[in-house]
Amino acid sequence: MTRVNVMQPWLGEEEAAALADVIASGWVAQGPRVAAFEQAFAESQQASYAVATSNCTTALHLALVVAGIGPGDDVVVPSFSFIATANAPTYVGARPVFADVDGTTGNLTAGTVEQALTSRTRAVIAVDQGGVPVDIGALRALCDPRGIVVVEDAACAAGSTYRGRPVGVEAEIAAWSFHPRKILTTGEGGMLTTSRADWADRARKLREHAMSASAAARHQSVLAPPEQYDEIGFNYRMTDLQAAVGLVQLARLPEAVARRRELAAAYAKEIGEIYGLRAVADPSWGTSNFQSFWVEVGHGYPVDREGLMAALAAAEISARRGIMAAHRQPAYADRDTGGVALHVTEWLTDATLILPLFHQMSESEQARVIDVLRDPRSVL
């Protein structure tokens, strides 16, 4: 029986041709295609400025640096997220303070964030978990009057919407991922978008060791100008090879999201008829790209989450456990992270799993998954 993967990148001949063009040009490092990708991504997301980076984690790091977050500051983050969300504040010497999430969306809310605020809170990192848009307007209504910066971790959310517009628009600064698990992939890679020109300019310098003259500008000059380093920077650059793939992927994004929403609707219809299972869904304020389609295994279902994963594996179907709880990881278990109760986070981490969903998924492959969901004991 052919294995059904949890995710497959949608890549083809157009990406291969774009890579060949870059190689033939002789310019493969950060250069003209990175600039073109930044402009195209900013336009597609209705962002004022976009700065390409090596990955989303480095984009989050830069976002906190340009926002002035540092030692002695607290940053509220969800524990219910990939660990990079908590790591970014740690990189700048701040303390990540874990807040709980909403049980339906898996996202921070104004209420859960307010419970985690301290006198030292300077920023909040709000995640669009699995592509489900966070209610960024409610968070900013809470944080803006307090002088707290809201950073949107839109790693999973390219193609999702918030109140009819692309996610990220309502945040002063946002970070994006182009990892192979994401709908828009460049292999590795990330992006920082912001409404502030000063933050964008500083992020561009910091990603290149804080050089006064960019590498592209120096290489385009016959007599390169001398460079100067005014502060400690980083090597967080994207390559033109990655950007060339990103430009192709960006053009396909609407089609990719439409296909994923079609598959998600088919899952939701069937799961809605299975007692004990609940599928992730659009919130009232936006639409998800369904980067991850997760299901909550509740009381009354014939098996628990681990049992359902075993049943899917027995049918050669790859699933993944739900989003991790960062506060349980050894890296943070012994740290002071605020001490807020995280009951919803722990329940969702223990009771959810991510089902296969990818652009090329066939009706028969999805039917195999649904058959196991209906009767997991039949394959155990």
BALOBA-1460 file (C-alpha; in Angstrom, 3 decimals):
// residues 380
<rec num="1" residu="m" x="0.000" y="0.000" z="0.000"/>
<rec num="2" residu="t" x="1.335" y="3.437" z="-0.935"/>
<rec num="3" residu="r" x="2.121" y="5.647" z="2.022"/>
<rec num="4" residu="v" x="0.098" y="8.844" z="2.465"/>
<rec num="5" residu="n" x="2.409" y="11.590" z="3.706"/>
<rec num="6" residu="v" x="1.295" y="14.307" z="6.094"/>
<rec num="7" residu="m" x="2.668" y="16.979" z="3.748"/>
<rec num="8" residu="q" x="4.352" y="17.275" z="0.355"/>
<rec num="9" residu="p" x="5.772" y="20.467" z="-1.168"/>
<rec num="10" residu="w" x="4.160" y="21.477" z="-4.450"/>
<rec num="11" residu="l" x="7.178" y="21.976" z="-6.689"/>
<rec num="12" residu="g" x="7.607" y="21.418" z="-10.415"/>
<rec num="13" residu="e" x="9.235" y="22.373" z="-13.689"/>
<rec num="14" residu="e" x="8.676" y="26.110" z="-13.263"/>
<rec num="15" residu="e" x="10.763" y="26.145" z="-10.074"/>
<rec num="16" residu="a" x="13.471" y="24.094" z="-11.793"/>
<rec num="17" residu="a" x="13.559" y="26.537" z="-14.710"/>
<rec num="18" residu="a" x="13.751" y="29.503" z="-12.339"/>
<rec num="19" residu="l" x="16.719" y="27.922" z="-10.565"/>
<rec num="20" residu="a" x="18.440" y="27.245" z="-13.894"/>
<rec num="21" residu="d" x="18.053" y="30.904" z="-14.856"/>
<rec num="22" residu="v" x="19.692" y="32.018" z="-11.606"/>
<rec num="23" residu="i" x="22.594" y="29.624" z="-12.065"/>
<rec num="24" residu="a" x="23.087" y="30.793" z="-15.647"/>
<rec num="25" residu="s" x="23.142" y="34.419" z="-14.477"/>
<rec num="26" residu="g" x="26.188" y="33.790" z="-12.294"/>
<rec num="27" residu="w" x="24.557" y="35.584" z="-9.338"/>
<rec num="28" residu="v" x="23.308" y="33.073" z="-6.785"/>
<rec num="29" residu="a" x="23.723" y="34.929" z="-3.468"/>
<rec num="30" residu="q" x="21.410" y="37.682" z="-2.218"/>
<rec num="31" residu="g" x="20.789" y="39.958" z="-5.178"/>
<rec num="32" residu="p" x="18.203" y="41.077" z="-7.733"/>
<rec num="33" residu="r" x="15.839" y="38.143" z="-7.312"/>
<rec num="34" residu="v" x="15.738" y="38.591" z="-3.554"/>
<rec num="35" residu="a" x="14.771" y="42.228" z="-4.128"/>
<rec num="36" residu="a" x="12.092" y="41.163" z="-6.630"/>
<rec num="37" residu="f" x="10.728" y="38.565" z="-4.207"/>
<rec num="38" residu="e" x="10.580" y="41.131" z="-1.402"/>
<rec num="39" residu="q" x="8.628" y="43.548" z="-3.577"/>
<rec num="40" residu="a" x="6.241" y="40.868" z="-4.872"/>
<rec num="41" residu="f" x="5.625" y="39.467" z="-1.391"/>
<rec num="42" residu="a" x="4.978" y="42.928" z="0.056"/>
<rec num="43" residu="e" x="2.454" y="43.614" z="-2.690"/>
<rec num="44" residu="s" x="0.688" y="40.272" z="-2.241"/>
<rec num="45" residu="q" x="0.423" y="40.748" z="1.530"/>
<rec num="46" residu="q" x="-0.402" y="44.476" z="1.277"/>
<rec num="47" residu="a" x="2.652" y="45.206" z="3.439"/>
<rec num="48" residu="s" x="4.565" y="48.482" z="3.302"/>
<rec num="49" residu="y" x="7.989" y="46.831" z="3.480"/>
<rec num="50" residu="a" x="9.368" y="43.292" z="3.213"/>
<rec num="51" residu="v" x="12.831" y="42.048" z="4.172"/>
<rec num="52" residu="a" x="13.870" y="38.533" z="3.124"/>
<rec num="53" residu="t" x="15.751" y="36.401" z="5.670"/>
<rec num="54" residu="s" x="17.309" y="32.974" z="5.967"/>
<rec num="55" residu="n" x="14.279" y="31.582" z="7.841"/>
<rec num="56" residu="c" x="11.345" y="32.633" z="10.029"/>
<rec num="57" residu="t" x="13.295" y="32.240" z="13.270"/>
<rec num="58" residu="t" x="15.832" y="34.822" z="12.138"/>
<rec num="59" residu="a" x="12.964" y="37.075" z="11.018"/>
<rec num="60" residu="l" x="11.450" y="36.836" z="14.519"/>
<rec num="61" residu="h" x="14.835" y="37.601" z="16.050"/>
<rec num="62" residu="l" x="15.275" y="40.676" z="13.846"/>
<rec num="63" residu="a" x="11.721" y="41.811" z="14.595"/>
<rec num="64" residu="l" x="12.466" y="41.920" z="18.310"/>
<rec num="65" residu="v" x="15.832" y="43.610" z="17.779"/>
<rec num="66" residu="v" x="14.446" y="46.421" z="15.613"/>
<rec num="67" residu="a" x="11.519" y="46.848" z="18.034"/>
<rec num="68" residu="g" x="14.032" y="47.519" z="20.813"/>
<rec num="69" residu="i" x="13.350" y="44.419" z="22.918"/>
<rec num="70" residu="g" x="16.262" y="43.293" z="25.105"/>
<rec num="71" residu="p" x="17.516" y="42.230" z="28.531"/>
<rec num="72" residu="g" x="15.100" y="42.911" z="31.363"/>
<rec num="73" residu="d" x="12.045" y="42.835" z="29.088"/>
<rec num="74" residu="d" x="9.223" y="40.296" z="29.131"/>
<rec num="75" residu="v" x="7.689" y="38.984" z="25.906"/>
<rec num="76" residu="v" x="4.354" y="37.147" z="26.080"/>
<rec num="77" residu="v" x="4.284" y="34.124" z="23.783"/>
<rec num="78" residu="p" x="2.121" y="31.042" z="23.401"/>
<rec num="79" residu="s" x="3.621" y="27.816" z="24.669"/>
<rec num="80" residu="f" x="1.361" y="26.144" z="22.087"/>
<rec num="81" residu="s" x="3.734" y="26.776" z="19.174"/>
<rec num="82" residu="f" x="6.951" y="25.574" z="17.608"/>
<rec num="83" residu="i" x="9.772" y="26.325" z="20.018"/>
<rec num="84" residu="a" x="11.237" y="29.069" z="17.802"/>
<rec num="85" residu="t" x="8.483" y="31.401" z="19.026"/>
<rec num="86" residu="a" x="9.863" y="31.178" z="22.561"/>
<rec num="87" residu="n" x="13.490" y="31.098" z="21.451"/>
<rec num="88" residu="a" x="13.376" y="34.499" z="19.726"/>
<rec num="89" residu="p" x="12.900" y="36.486" z="22.976"/>
<rec num="90" residu="t" x="15.615" y="34.371" z="24.600"/>
<rec num="91" residu="y" x="18.047" y="35.351" z="21.812"/>
<rec num="92" residu="v" x="17.700" y="39.046" z="22.706"/>
<rec num="93" residu="g" x="18.023" y="38.422" z="26.440"/>
<rec num="94" residu="a" x="14.337" y="38.914" z="27.216"/>
<rec num="95" residu="r" x="12.145" y="36.531" z="29.209"/>
<rec num="96" residu="p" x="9.481" y="34.570" z="27.299"/>
<rec num="97" residu="v" x="6.308" y="34.519" z="29.407"/>
<rec num="98" residu="f" x="3.959" y="31.744" z="28.353"/>
<rec num="99" residu="a" x="0.257" y="32.514" z="27.935"/>
<rec num="100" residu="d" x="-2.554" y="30.031" z="27.350"/>
<rec num="101" residu="v" x="-4.534" y="29.819" z="24.115"/>
<rec num="102" residu="d" x="-8.118" y="29.584" z="22.958"/>
<rec num="103" residu="g" x="-9.387" y="26.001" z="22.856"/>
<rec num="104" residu="t" x="-11.050" y="26.394" z="19.461"/>
<rec num="105" residu="t" x="-8.415" y="28.224" z="17.414"/>
<rec num="106" residu="g" x="-5.240" y="27.332" z="19.319"/>
<rec num="107" residu="n" x="-4.289" y="31.026" z="19.287"/>
<rec num="108" residu="l" x="-3.607" y="33.681" z="21.901"/>
<rec num="109" residu="t" x="-6.530" y="35.921" z="22.800"/>
<rec num="110" residu="a" x="-6.682" y="39.317" z="24.456"/>
<rec num="111" residu="g" x="-7.927" y="37.545" z="27.576"/>
<rec num="112" residu="t" x="-5.126" y="34.982" z="27.777"/>
<rec num="113" residu="v" x="-2.486" y="37.625" z="27.039"/>
<rec num="114" residu="e" x="-3.836" y="39.974" z="29.705"/>
<rec num="115" residu="q" x="-3.429" y="37.234" z="32.312"/>
<rec num="116" residu="a" x="0.255" y="36.950" z="31.385"/>
<rec num="117" residu="l" x="1.167" y="40.648" z="31.318"/>
<rec num="118" residu="t" x="3.754" y="41.921" z="33.789"/>
<rec num="119" residu="s" x="5.170" y="45.320" z="34.589"/>
<rec num="120" residu="r" x="8.083" y="44.444" z="32.265"/>
<rec num="121" residu="t" x="6.061" y="43.283" z="29.237"/>
<rec num="122" residu="r" x="7.350" y="45.060" z="26.140"/>
<rec num="123" residu="a" x="6.133" y="42.748" z="23.375"/>
<rec num="124" residu="v" x="3.720" y="39.965" z="22.487"/>
<rec num="125" residu="i" x="4.366" y="37.373" z="19.780"/>
<rec num="126" residu="a" x="0.998" y="36.261" z="18.409"/>
<rec num="127" residu="v" x="1.008" y="33.130" z="16.241"/>
<rec num="128" residu="d" x="-1.406" y="32.304" z="13.416"/>
<rec num="129" residu="q" x="-1.265" y="28.678" z="14.477"/>
<rec num="130" residu="g" x="-1.505" y="26.228" z="11.593"/>
<rec num="131" residu="g" x="-2.672" y="29.077" z="9.382"/>
<rec num="132" residu="v" x="-5.672" y="30.034" z="11.563"/>
<rec num="133" residu="p" x="-5.581" y="33.851" z="11.807"/>
<rec num="134" residu="v" x="-5.148" y="35.273" z="15.281"/>
<rec num="135" residu="d" x="-7.508" y="38.107" z="16.267"/>
<rec num="136" residu="i" x="-4.752" y="40.678" z="15.926"/>
<rec num="137" residu="g" x="-7.136" y="43.626" z="16.272"/>
<rec num="138" residu="a" x="-8.221" y="42.547" z="19.746"/>
<rec num="139" residu="l" x="-4.602" y="42.048" z="20.787"/>
<rec num="140" residu="r" x="-3.565" y="45.480" z="19.548"/>
<rec num="141" residu="a" x="-6.519" y="47.079" z="21.329"/>
<rec num="142" residu="l" x="-5.114" y="45.574" z="24.530"/>
<rec num="143" residu="c" x="-1.423" y="46.224" z="23.860"/>
<rec num="144" residu="d" x="-1.145" y="49.501" z="21.954"/>
<rec num="145" residu="p" x="-2.311" y="51.736" z="24.837"/>
<rec num="146" residu="r" x="0.259" y="50.027" z="27.056"/>
<rec num="147" residu="g" x="3.120" y="50.623" z="24.622"/>
<rec num="148" residu="i" x="3.478" y="46.881" z="23.959"/>
<rec num="149" residu="v" x="4.572" y="45.841" z="20.453"/>
<rec num="150" residu="v" x="2.571" y="42.996" z="18.893"/>
<rec num="151" residu="v" x="4.737" y="40.851" z="16.612"/>
<rec num="152" residu="e" x="2.689" y="38.547" z="14.390"/>
<rec num="153" residu="d" x="4.294" y="35.138" z="13.913"/>
<rec num="154" residu="a" x="2.709" y="34.403" z="10.545"/>
<rec num="155" residu="a" x="5.051" y="31.489" z="9.843"/>
<rec num="156" residu="c" x="2.192" y="29.240" z="8.745"/>
<rec num="157" residu="a" x="-0.186" y="31.865" z="7.399"/>
<rec num="158" residu="a" x="0.690" y="32.964" z="3.851"/>
<rec num="159" residu="g" x="-2.676" y="32.987" z="2.101"/>
<rec num="160" residu="s" x="-4.796" y="33.296" z="5.253"/>
<rec num="161" residu="t" x="-6.977" y="36.369" z="5.748"/>
<rec num="162" residu="y" x="-8.019" y="38.622" z="8.618"/>
<rec num="163" residu="r" x="-11.195" y="40.647" z="8.175"/>
<rec num="164" residu="g" x="-10.954" y="40.382" z="4.406"/>
<rec num="165" residu="r" x="-7.279" y="41.325" z="4.108"/>
<rec num="166" residu="p" x="-4.066" y="39.259" z="4.183"/>
<rec num="167" residu="v" x="-2.852" y="38.340" z="7.656"/>
<rec num="168" residu="g" x="0.034" y="40.467" z="8.856"/>
<rec num="169" residu="v" x="-1.434" y="43.746" z="7.615"/>
<rec num="170" residu="e" x="-2.776" y="44.696" z="11.030"/>
<rec num="171" residu="a" x="0.559" y="44.134" z="12.786"/>
<rec num="172" residu="e" x="3.367" y="46.684" z="12.929"/>
<rec num="173" residu="i" x="5.732" y="43.824" z="12.207"/>
<rec num="174" residu="a" x="5.313" y="40.182" z="11.181"/>
<rec num="175" residu="a" x="7.517" y="37.168" z="10.428"/>
<rec num="176" residu="w" x="6.933" y="34.498" z="7.787"/>
<rec num="177" residu="s" x="8.316" y="31.028" z="7.026"/>
<rec num="178" residu="f" x="9.031" y="29.352" z="3.697"/>
<rec num="179" residu="h" x="10.038" y="25.979" z="5.163"/>
<rec num="180" residu="p" x="9.036" y="22.891" z="3.105"/>
<rec num="181" residu="r" x="6.111" y="22.259" z="5.490"/>
<rec num="182" residu="k" x="4.655" y="25.638" z="4.505"/>
<rec num="183" residu="i" x="2.363" y="26.248" z="1.539"/>
<rec num="184" residu="l" x="4.808" y="28.720" z="-0.019"/>
<rec num="185" residu="t" x="8.285" y="27.220" z="0.208"/>
<rec num="186" residu="t" x="11.786" y="28.222" z="-0.818"/>
<rec num="187" residu="g" x="13.363" y="25.152" z="0.824"/>
<rec num="188" residu="e" x="14.412" y="27.302" z="3.757"/>
<rec num="189" residu="g" x="13.794" y="31.008" z="4.033"/>
<rec num="190" residu="g" x="11.745" y="33.655" z="5.751"/>
<rec num="191" residu="m" x="10.454" y="37.193" z="5.493"/>
<rec num="192" residu="l" x="9.920" y="40.148" z="7.791"/>
<rec num="193" residu="t" x="7.147" y="42.593" z="6.893"/>
<rec num="194" residu="t" x="6.513" y="45.898" z="8.615"/>
<rec num="195" residu="s" x="4.674" y="49.182" z="8.290"/>
<rec num="196" residu="r" x="7.728" y="51.114" z="9.507"/>
<rec num="197" residu="a" x="10.470" y="52.236" z="7.130"/>
<rec num="198" residu="d" x="13.015" y="52.648" z="9.936"/>
<rec num="199" residu="w" x="12.493" y="49.072" z="11.123"/>
<rec num="200" residu="a" x="12.766" y="47.717" z="7.575"/>
<rec num="201" residu="d" x="15.969" y="49.672" z="6.882"/>
<rec num="202" residu="r" x="17.614" y="48.481" z="10.079"/>
<rec num="203" residu="a" x="16.551" y="44.869" z="9.495"/>
<rec num="204" residu="r" x="18.102" y="44.967" z="6.015"/>
<rec num="205" residu="k" x="21.414" y="46.102" z="7.458"/>
<rec num="206" residu="l" x="21.368" y="43.718" z="10.398"/>
<rec num="207" residu="r" x="20.756" y="40.665" z="8.191"/>
<rec num="208" residu="e" x="24.077" y="41.452" z="6.418"/>
<rec num="209" residu="h" x="26.359" y="41.873" z="9.427"/>
<rec num="210" residu="a" x="25.130" y="45.515" z="9.741"/>
<rec num="211" residu="m" x="27.272" y="46.555" z="6.761"/>
<rec num="212" residu="s" x="26.899" y="50.193" z="5.718"/>
<rec num="213" residu="a" x="26.879" y="49.107" z="2.053"/>
<rec num="214" residu="s" x="25.010" y="45.981" z="1.018"/>
<rec num="215" residu="a" x="26.848" y="43.074" z="-0.572"/>
<rec num="216" residu="a" x="24.793" y="43.554" z="-3.749"/>
<rec num="217" residu="a" x="25.812" y="47.226" z="-3.992"/>
<rec num="218" residu="r" x="29.488" y="46.380" z="-3.496"/>
<rec num="219" residu="h" x="29.465" y="43.578" z="-6.081"/>
<rec num="220" residu="q" x="27.759" y="45.789" z="-8.646"/>
<rec num="221" residu="s" x="30.531" y="48.383" z="-8.344"/>
<rec num="222" residu="v" x="33.765" y="48.111" z="-10.294"/>
<rec num="223" residu="l" x="35.490" y="49.951" z="-7.460"/>
<rec num="224" residu="a" x="33.649" y="48.767" z="-4.350"/>
<rec num="225" residu="p" x="33.124" y="51.388" z="-1.647"/>
<rec num="226" residu="p" x="34.625" y="50.673" z="1.785"/>
<rec num="227" residu="e" x="32.122" y="49.200" z="4.214"/>
<rec num="228" residu="q" x="31.592" y="50.127" z="7.844"/>
<rec num="229" residu="y" x="29.995" y="48.157" z="10.684"/>
<rec num="230" residu="d" x="28.187" y="50.431" z="13.132"/>
<rec num="231" residu="e" x="26.752" y="47.661" z="15.336"/>
<rec num="232" residu="i" x="26.842" y="43.905" z="15.793"/>
<rec num="233" residu="g" x="24.884" y="42.296" z="12.968"/>
<rec num="234" residu="f" x="23.963" y="38.831" z="11.758"/>
<rec num="235" residu="n" x="24.248" y="36.658" z="8.660"/>
<rec num="236" residu="y" x="20.520" y="36.154" z="7.991"/>
<rec num="237" residu="r" x="20.476" y="36.515" z="4.205"/>
<rec num="238" residu="m" x="18.328" y="34.738" z="1.638"/>
<rec num="239" residu="t" x="19.895" y="33.614" z="-1.668"/>
<rec num="240" residu="d" x="18.711" y="34.431" z="-5.179"/>
<rec num="241" residu="l" x="18.273" y="30.671" z="-5.678"/>
<rec num="242" residu="q" x="15.679" y="30.600" z="-2.917"/>
<rec num="243" residu="a" x="14.029" y="33.820" z="-4.040"/>
<rec num="244" residu="a" x="13.633" y="32.533" z="-7.596"/>
<rec num="245" residu="v" x="11.686" y="29.554" z="-6.264"/>
<rec num="246" residu="g" x="9.723" y="31.874" z="-3.997"/>
<rec num="247" residu="l" x="8.588" y="34.034" z="-6.914"/>
<rec num="248" residu="v" x="7.143" y="30.992" z="-8.675"/>
<rec num="249" residu="q" x="5.536" y="29.744" z="-5.487"/>
<rec num="250" residu="l" x="4.037" y="33.156" z="-4.723"/>
<rec num="251" residu="a" x="2.303" y="33.212" z="-8.107"/>
<rec num="252" residu="r" x="0.759" y="29.839" z="-7.261"/>
<rec num="253" residu="l" x="-0.334" y="30.769" z="-3.746"/>
<rec num="254" residu="p" x="-4.018" y="31.525" z="-4.508"/>
<rec num="255" residu="e" x="-4.414" y="28.198" z="-6.311"/>
<rec num="256" residu="a" x="-2.616" y="26.345" z="-3.514"/>
<rec num="257" residu="v" x="-4.816" y="27.871" z="-0.826"/>
<rec num="258" residu="a" x="-8.003" y="27.172" z="-2.803"/>
<rec num="259" residu="r" x="-7.041" y="23.509" z="-3.157"/>
<rec num="260" residu="r" x="-6.211" y="23.161" z="0.535"/>
<rec num="261" residu="r" x="-9.504" y="24.751" z="1.534"/>
<rec num="262" residu="e" x="-11.307" y="22.334" z="-0.763"/>
<rec num="263" residu="l" x="-9.613" y="19.375" z="0.907"/>
<rec num="264" residu="a" x="-10.220" y="20.852" z="4.367"/>
<rec num="265" residu="a" x="-13.936" y="21.264" z="3.610"/>
<rec num="266" residu="a" x="-14.141" y="17.594" z="2.598"/>
<rec num="267" residu="y" x="-12.459" y="16.567" z="5.859"/>
<rec num="268" residu="a" x="-14.696" y="18.845" z="7.925"/>
<rec num="269" residu="k" x="-17.874" y="17.462" z="6.370"/>
<rec num="270" residu="e" x="-16.965" y="13.878" z="7.233"/>
<rec num="271" residu="i" x="-15.440" y="14.611" z="10.654"/>
<rec num="272" residu="g" x="-18.535" y="16.579" z="11.624"/>
<rec num="273" residu="e" x="-20.432" y="13.289" z="11.514"/>
<rec num="274" residu="i" x="-17.959" y="11.380" z="13.722"/>
<rec num="275" residu="y" x="-18.724" y="11.564" z="17.436"/>
<rec num="276" residu="g" x="-15.723" y="12.531" z="19.546"/>
<rec num="277" residu="l" x="-13.739" y="14.328" z="16.842"/>
<rec num="278" residu="r" x="-13.531" y="18.085" z="16.242"/>
<rec num="279" residu="a" x="-11.810" y="19.613" z="13.247"/>
<rec num="280" residu="v" x="-10.069" y="22.977" z="13.142"/>
<rec num="281" residu="a" x="-12.177" y="25.617" z="11.383"/>
<rec num="282" residu="d" x="-12.186" y="29.231" z="10.244"/>
<rec num="283" residu="p" x="-12.743" y="31.790" z="13.020"/>
<rec num="284" residu="s" x="-15.436" y="34.437" z="12.574"/>
<rec num="285" residu="w" x="-12.846" y="37.120" z="11.742"/>
<rec num="286" residu="g" x="-10.968" y="35.398" z="8.934"/>
<rec num="287" residu="t" x="-10.082" y="32.422" z="6.794"/>
<rec num="288" residu="s" x="-7.350" y="29.834" z="7.212"/>
<rec num="289" residu="n" x="-5.045" y="28.539" z="4.515"/>
<rec num="290" residu="f" x="-5.136" y="25.203" z="6.401"/>
<rec num="291" residu="q" x="-1.380" y="24.874" z="6.403"/>
<rec num="292" residu="s" x="-2.038" y="22.228" z="9.045"/>
<rec num="293" residu="f" x="-5.359" y="20.443" z="9.374"/>
<rec num="294" residu="w" x="-5.619" y="19.360" z="12.990"/>
<rec num="295" residu="v" x="-8.259" y="17.303" z="14.745"/>
<rec num="296" residu="e" x="-9.085" y="17.147" z="18.443"/>
<rec num="297" residu="v" x="-9.715" y="13.631" z="19.775"/>
<rec num="298" residu="g" x="-12.287" y="14.075" z="22.528"/>
<rec num="299" residu="h" x="-14.101" y="11.957" z="25.050"/>
<rec num="300" residu="g" x="-16.375" y="9.383" z="23.503"/>
<rec num="301" residu="y" x="-14.159" y="8.572" z="20.531"/>
<rec num="302" residu="p" x="-13.247" y="4.851" z="20.399"/>
<rec num="303" residu="v" x="-9.496" y="5.475" z="20.927"/>
<rec num="304" residu="d" x="-7.321" y="8.272" z="22.290"/>
<rec num="305" residu="r" x="-4.972" y="10.421" z="20.226"/>
<rec num="306" residu="e" x="-2.130" y="7.905" z="20.399"/>
<rec num="307" residu="g" x="-4.494" y="5.104" z="19.412"/>
<rec num="308" residu="l" x="-5.712" y="7.043" z="16.390"/>
<rec num="309" residu="m" x="-2.142" y="7.766" z="15.307"/>
<rec num="310" residu="a" x="-1.345" y="4.056" z="15.609"/>
<rec num="311" residu="a" x="-4.391" y="3.181" z="13.519"/>
<rec num="312" residu="l" x="-3.417" y="5.653" z="10.814"/>
<rec num="313" residu="a" x="0.149" y="4.312" z="10.804"/>
<rec num="314" residu="a" x="-1.167" y="0.747" z="10.461"/>
<rec num="315" residu="a" x="-2.947" y="1.915" z="7.312"/>
<rec num="316" residu="e" x="0.292" y="3.493" z="5.992"/>
<rec num="317" residu="i" x="-0.957" y="7.010" z="6.725"/>
<rec num="318" residu="s" x="1.462" y="9.493" z="8.262"/>
<rec num="319" residu="a" x="0.038" y="11.901" z="10.845"/>
<rec num="320" residu="r" x="1.717" y="14.117" z="13.419"/>
<rec num="321" residu="r" x="1.017" y="14.826" z="17.058"/>
<rec num="322" residu="g" x="-0.544" y="18.214" z="17.718"/>
<rec num="323" residu="i" x="1.411" y="21.409" z="18.220"/>
<rec num="324" residu="m" x="4.022" y="21.124" z="20.937"/>
<rec num="325" residu="a" x="3.870" y="22.757" z="24.358"/>
<rec num="326" residu="a" x="7.180" y="24.604" z="24.611"/>
<rec num="327" residu="h" x="6.975" y="24.932" z="28.404"/>
<rec num="328" residu="r" x="7.266" y="21.141" z="28.713"/>
<rec num="329" residu="q" x="10.520" y="20.996" z="26.768"/>
<rec num="330" residu="p" x="13.791" y="20.591" z="28.720"/>
<rec num="331" residu="a" x="15.055" y="23.905" z="27.319"/>
<rec num="332" residu="y" x="12.314" y="25.772" z="29.228"/>
<rec num="333" residu="a" x="11.184" y="23.377" z="31.944"/>
<rec num="334" residu="d" x="13.579" y="24.827" z="34.530"/>
<rec num="335" residu="r" x="13.302" y="28.478" z="33.467"/>
<rec num="336" residu="d" x="11.140" y="31.188" z="34.969"/>
<rec num="337" residu="t" x="8.486" y="31.658" z="32.278"/>
<rec num="338" residu="g" x="5.839" y="33.443" z="34.308"/>
<rec num="339" residu="g" x="3.958" y="30.596" z="35.925"/>
<rec num="340" residu="v" x="0.604" y="31.160" z="34.180"/>
<rec num="341" residu="a" x="-1.635" y="28.073" z="34.136"/>
<rec num="342" residu="l" x="-1.636" y="26.508" z="30.661"/>
<rec num="343" residu="h" x="-4.493" y="24.017" z="30.904"/>
<rec num="344" residu="v" x="-5.846" y="24.536" z="27.382"/>
<rec num="345" residu="t" x="-2.368" y="24.347" z="25.882"/>
<rec num="346" residu="e" x="-1.693" y="21.040" z="27.599"/>
<rec num="347" residu="w" x="-5.043" y="19.579" z="26.577"/>
<rec num="348" residu="l" x="-4.615" y="20.546" z="22.921"/>
<rec num="349" residu="t" x="-1.036" y="19.284" z="22.854"/>
<rec num="350" residu="d" x="-2.154" y="15.900" z="24.227"/>
<rec num="351" residu="a" x="-5.453" y="15.536" z="22.355"/>
<rec num="352" residu="t" x="-4.803" y="16.803" z="18.819"/>
<rec num="353" residu="l" x="-3.127" y="15.414" z="15.737"/>
<rec num="354" residu="i" x="-2.368" y="16.776" z="12.276"/>
<rec num="355" residu="l" x="-3.877" y="14.893" z="9.334"/>
<rec num="356" residu="p" x="-2.367" y="14.588" z="5.846"/>
<rec num="357" residu="l" x="-3.203" y="17.522" z="3.594"/>
<rec num="358" residu="f" x="-1.228" y="18.574" z="0.528"/>
<rec num="359" residu="h" x="-1.949" y="20.006" z="-2.902"/>
<rec num="360" residu="q" x="-1.482" y="16.761" z="-4.806"/>
<rec num="361" residu="m" x="-3.660" y="14.708" z="-2.428"/>
<rec num="362" residu="s" x="-6.090" y="12.506" z="-4.356"/>
<rec num="363" residu="e" x="-9.692" y="11.705" z="-3.469"/>
<rec num="364" residu="s" x="-8.734" y="8.091" z="-2.836"/>
<rec num="365" residu="e" x="-5.923" y="9.106" z="-0.455"/>
<rec num="366" residu="q" x="-8.241" y="11.359" z="1.508"/>
<rec num="367" residu="a" x="-10.889" y="8.617" z="1.544"/>
<rec num="368" residu="r" x="-8.337" y="6.248" z="3.108"/>
<rec num="369" residu="v" x="-7.733" y="8.740" z="5.916"/>
<rec num="370" residu="i" x="-11.452" y="9.240" z="6.506"/>
<rec num="371" residu="d" x="-12.089" y="5.487" z="6.585"/>
<rec num="372" residu="v" x="-9.642" y="5.130" z="9.470"/>
<rec num="373" residu="l" x="-11.165" y="8.098" z="11.294"/>
<rec num="374" residu="r" x="-14.582" y="6.466" z="11.062"/>
<rec num="375" residu="d" x="-13.415" y="3.107" z="12.410"/>
<rec num="376" residu="p" x="-9.887" y="3.193" z="13.874"/>
<rec num="377" residu="r" x="-10.199" y="-0.197" z="15.526"/>
<rec num="378" residu="s" x="-10.683" y="-1.936" z="12.185"/>
<rec num="379" residu="v" x="-6.971" y="-1.577" z="11.376"/>
<rec num="380" residu="l" x="-5.489" y="-2.129" z="14.837"/>
